[in-house]
Amino acid sequence: MFKKAALLSTDNLENFFTYDKLLIEPMKKSGWLAEEISWRDEATDWSNYDAVIVRSTWDYQHDSEKFLKVLQKINSLTHLENDLALMKWNMDKKYLYDLQKNGVRVVNTLWKNRFDRNEALNYFEQLETEEIIIKPNISASADKTFRLNKNSIVLSFDILENTFAERDYMVQPFIKNIVEEGEYSLFFFNGKLSHSVLKTPKENDFRVQEEHGGNIKPVTPSALITDAAQNVINKLSTVPLYARVDLVRIQKDQFALMELEVIEPSLYLNKDTEAPLRFVKAFVEKMNHSQ
């Protein structure tokens, strides 16, 4: 007798790269019938599923309150992965501040709640950098992310005021190593390292996502990188089914956390043939343990 699982997605993934379908066959072999369902589908009866796994919900940042209500409803009706409280915490990038207080090395960050052109030029001095990144606290896929220097920020005052008039945002120094070396992403299933990739932006860009032309290649991380990523996972309140840890080199032997993703990270399951199997094994183990 098969159990049923919903892979939570969204209405339109036409302009995205998603690999959730790679999970369907190994899940079937493990006794689970999995199907992709949009989180916006109000007709779905979530109680018909034995589990719901959040996957490619890559538009939730446009309606985060509604998304959270959907997750709360699902959680009241069936088993939800990842843990609801953990995902809620991860929705606002101030989770980075929490992790930093808990001993995780994080890229220097200023936290702001409304753009003020009168203080904007101070960001460069405060962060000791010639270029900065400004992005919303709740965002995905580099949406509404700006790379700016002292000249371009002045020219962008109007659009920044409009974008962040009622939206909390963060300011970080632009890390040149993202362009020169790349950003390392390490994927953990049930707290154990599964696989890793190195993401580099296309020429004359800084965004590493595939949707923006970024190049993704599998890598074997050094012990230094692995230890830094595992330290992040060890600080979490609960062990997530899946997590992606994004790191960047800030000094020769130091890596800082760029992002921790435990809601809807791309897991790049296509970059490691065993990754879908590891995911399903971790899922089945977690479900067996929860019963």
WONOR-V216633 format. One record per residue. N is the residue number from 1. D_CENTER is the distance of its C-alpha to the mean C-alpha in whole Angstrom. Layout:
[[N:D_CENTER] [N:D_CENTER]]
//
This chain:
[[1:34] [2:31] [3:28] [4:26] [5:22] [6:20] [7:17] [8:15] [9:15] [10:16] [11:19] [12:19] [13:17] [14:19] [15:18] [16:15] [17:14] [18:14] [19:15] [20:15] [21:19] [22:19] [23:19] [24:22] [25:25] [26:24] [27:23] [28:27] [29:28] [30:27] [31:28] [32:26] [33:26] [34:22] [35:22] [36:19] [37:20] [38:18] [39:17] [40:20] [41:23] [42:25] [43:27] [44:26] [45:27] [46:24] [47:27] [48:28] [49:25] [50:25] [51:21] [52:18] [53:15] [54:12] [55:11] [56:11] [57:11] [58:10] [59:13] [60:12] [61:12] [62:15] [63:17] [64:14] [65:18] [66:19] [67:16] [68:16] [69:20] [70:19] [71:17] [72:20] [73:22] [74:21] [75:21] [76:24] [77:25] [78:24] [79:21] [80:18] [81:15] [82:13] [83:15] [84:15] [85:16] [86:13] [87:10] [88:13] [89:12] [90:9] [91:9] [92:11] [93:10] [94:13] [95:12] [96:12] [97:16] [98:16] [99:15] [100:17] [101:20] [102:20] [103:20] [104:17] [105:17] [106:15] [107:16] [108:18] [109:17] [110:20] [111:19] [112:21] [113:21] [114:24] [115:24] [116:28] [117:29] [118:32] [119:29] [120:27] [121:29] [122:29] [123:25] [124:26] [125:29] [126:27] [127:24] [128:27] [129:25] [130:26] [131:23] [132:20] [133:17] [134:17] [135:14] [136:13] [137:12] [138:11] [139:9] [140:7] [141:8] [142:10] [143:12] [144:15] [145:14] [146:18] [147:19] [148:23] [149:26] [150:29] [151:30] [152:28] [153:26] [154:30] [155:30] [156:27] [157:28] [158:29] [159:25] [160:23] [161:26] [162:25] [163:21] [164:21] [165:24] [166:23] [167:19] [168:18] [169:16] [170:16] [171:18] [172:17] [173:19] [174:19] [175:18] [176:21] [177:20] [178:17] [179:19] [180:22] [181:20] [182:16] [183:13] [184:13] [185:10] [186:11] [187:11] [188:13] [189:14] [190:16] [191:16] [192:17] [193:16] [194:16] [195:16] [196:14] [197:14] [198:15] [199:14] [200:16] [201:17] [202:20] [203:23] [204:23] [205:20] [206:17] [207:14] [208:13] [209:11] [210:14] [211:14] [212:16] [213:18] [214:16] [215:17] [216:15] [217:18] [218:18] [219:19] [220:20] [221:19] [222:22] [223:23] [224:22] [225:18] [226:18] [227:19] [228:17] [229:14] [230:16] [231:17] [232:14] [233:14] [234:17] [235:17] [236:15] [237:17] [238:17] [239:16] [240:13] [241:14] [242:11] [243:8] [244:7] [245:8] [246:8] [247:12] [248:15] [249:18] [250:20] [251:24] [252:25] [253:24] [254:21] [255:18] [256:15] [257:12] [258:10] [259:6] [260:6] [261:3] [262:6] [263:6] [264:6] [265:4] [266:7] [267:9] [268:12] [269:15] [270:17] [271:17] [272:19] [273:22] [274:21] [275:18] [276:18] [277:21] [278:19] [279:17] [280:20] [281:22] [282:19] [283:19] [284:23] [285:23] [286:21] [287:23] [288:26] [289:26] [290:25] [291:28]]
//
